[in-house]
Amino acid sequence: MVFNSVSFLIFFVLVLGLYQLALPWAARKALLLVASYYFYAAFNIAFTPILLFTTVVDWIATNRMARLDHPRARLPWLLLSLASNLGLLGFFKYGNFLQENAIRLLASAGVGYQPALWNIVLPAGISFYTFQSLSYTIDIYRGTCRPARSFLDFAVFVSFFPQLVAGPIVRAKDFLPQLDVPRRATGAQLAWGLLLLLFGLFQKIVLADATLAPVVNATYDAATRLSTLDAWTGTLAFAAQIFFDFAGYSTCAIGVAMCFGFALPDNFRHPYAAAGFSDFWQRWHISLSSWLRDYLYIPLGGNRRGLPRTYANLCVTMLLGGLWHGADWRFVIWGGLHAAYLCGERVVVWLWPAWLLPWARVRLLGAMLLTFFLVCLTWVFFRASSFERAASILNSMFVARLRPSKVDASMLGLALAVVAGLLLYQWAVRNKTAEQIWSGIPRWLQAGLVALALFLILATPVQQQVFIYFQF
Amino acid sequence: MRFAHDHAPDPPPRSFWILAGALFLLLAVPVAFVNLAVDPFDFRLAPHLPIVRDKLMKTNDSMLWSASEFRRIPQAVRDRVTISFVGDSRTEGICRWPSAPRVFRFGPDVIFNLAVSGASFEESIRLLELELPRLPHLRGVVLALPLERIGVSGINRTTNALRLADTPLLYVLGLGTLASSFELVMQKDLSPGERWAKGEIPDLDPAHLPDESAVGLDVAGNIAKAKAAQSTPLSPAEQKNAAMWRRILLGVRSALVERRIRDVVAPLVQRLRARGIAVVFLIPPLHPEVRRALGPAQLANHERLVAELAALGPVEDFSRGDRGGLVPKFTDALHVQPDTAHAILGGIYMRNFGRSAPVTVR
């Protein structure tokens, strides 16, 4: 069940209606839990035992840890949780990948070992809820988070349906306190939640799926080499598509949660207005980047152990961050490029002479453009179906190749206009929140935007597509 | 970490929602009016203008074209379907040449041609899965797997169009429908004499389905005719296309093809078998010029993939150039001539589904 479906809208209205009934808080939390498991089972009912297993194991481990004072005594329970979570994630997400690579490795060594392939199906959202649950067990181990008051609270925290399958990844210390007191959305929250849901769907359906996806598919899935124009258009369109797709999902998730009175953290903050890569990762998929920072980069030593170690920590963090996205070497390359960018940025900032480009605005614009350009290069590996295809597209981007476009001229123009509009918009409001931007618009224009968004959502001829990040 | 609710704006007054609703209606009502009045794809949701729609439907490469056709097949006809063909235009042509409708009688069986021009692998599979619940007496599926196209990412025009057809609101408000409406009313040959139902899709009567005479079942005769015929040489443009096929044919994508056979085809076959439905794989003919250009590695690859399919069910592989005494003759790089199409259809039926020899064999 995806947000951009009629079945979800029916589900949402039903659950919200029941949630508004004058029931005890525990009963309404139980309703959220049942609804969340139903939501998850709608993807594939066979995956629900895995979600339940993760929840039960982490509940037991954290309960035991909470009773023990000494970190050393808590360690076995932490290891149990880590082994269970990472074991499941490793098996389901990386099983096929490891097997294929082992076979290739053996073949390159002359061993013709051809076992039956495992054909493991990846459970939806496992990367997201595993990281969410893991953050809780690690926080309990560290003593930086109080244990959940009941199994029901913890189970709702792990499975809360708005963010279950594609984030934002929520921390227990932010979410569990919200379960302590009965919650209902205020009028302001309900209205804002519905508006966020509407604008999230607009981003997904109208911009990502109807406007940009056809251009991306026509270029990246073409069987032949692309012209330079198509290679650039496809890549720029994908940069915008993946933003609207993922940010659209996050916006919907935040909006839906808000309709139930819950607050979820922001996941995107105008990422293409980032001036540099540290800035980019504080604006793009914030809940994942902050997770990697808090549970991987800083425990590895962060930037506290000298320059070489800092660079090594950055590389490890970004390479694993790349691998988190998918079991494919292309994602490792994607993470590796971001690691290289982050390291390079530190060197550039360190060496940058004060006299060069002293005008702050010009420097900012240059940094934003350069960051966007370099980010686009990484998207080639993210989207291309193989290394060969990625190499071919990069070649077409940088070696002039004048051929008629594979894309309909009007679609191509529309896609480029959307990309340009996205960049100009994000640059213009780079330090403002969505709430500040919305509050600054006259009421009549707000009403017009709502009407237009709703109309275009209903009227756009679109092929329904799942969210890109569901595959992760 | 910043939370989105920290600064939730003040709730808008009631007048805001009224204004938004009014503006929405201002946008939606004219679109709905035009779409309902023109009804470009003949969905007949309301009384509509008596204009001829076939030109648009035949010339426009719209996703709604096939949907409109499928949608007009009544459930009573679907109830009689026993065998279905699934694939792209090559399969569609095999069942349809020269003018057979989507559903026709074939001896004791009723064949449903679910193949759609330009269908990707995904689209074919999704269309079959969408139709399965509506075909209670299905006993056989001929699933065309043009191996070179399995790896190509799918578009899903027909299945999405069918969903659109089942969701009248989307059809009525759709900007795509509106574009087609304008295209239709801008056509210059809407003469009054051509009005009414002339070009519209005829309703199929379950009691009087067209029978095999519509498609010609003289298999042996057709094989003889097909043997006598000559393939049309490829035009320069088609030669270029053929070169493109050669490049992608079973080459770089073979790993993906294997994965899709494993992940999608095998489970589908299992599900169909569980329902008592036999599955036959059809590998459409390859133009001799394309086949000649394949290297030994590609041919070996092809054989390996066909062997994988054969482990799942019978394979009617026409890509080798000769099957059941039939050498396919082509009209262009991809499509076969009418006699070849007839012979392929009859041959597949006889070898896999013939219960009482419905065809004349000399």
Interface residues (C-beta under 8 A of the other chain):
Chain A: V6 L117 N119 R171 D174 T186 G187 A188 Q189 L190 A191 W192 L196 N217 D221 A223 T224 I254 M258 A263 L264 P265 D266 I286 S287 S290 S385 S386 E388 T433 A434 E435 Q436 W438 S439 R443 W444 Q446 A447 G448 V450 A451 L452 L454 F455 L456 L458 A459 T460 P461 V462 Q463 Q464
Chain B: M1 R2 F3 A4 H5 D6 H7 A8 P9 D10 P11 P12 P13 F16 W17 L19 A20 G21 A22 L23 F24 L26 L27 A28 V31 M63 V152 S153 I155 N156 R157 N160 R163 L164 T167 L169 L170 L173 G174 L175 G176 T177 L178 M244 R247 I248 V252 L256 R262 D263
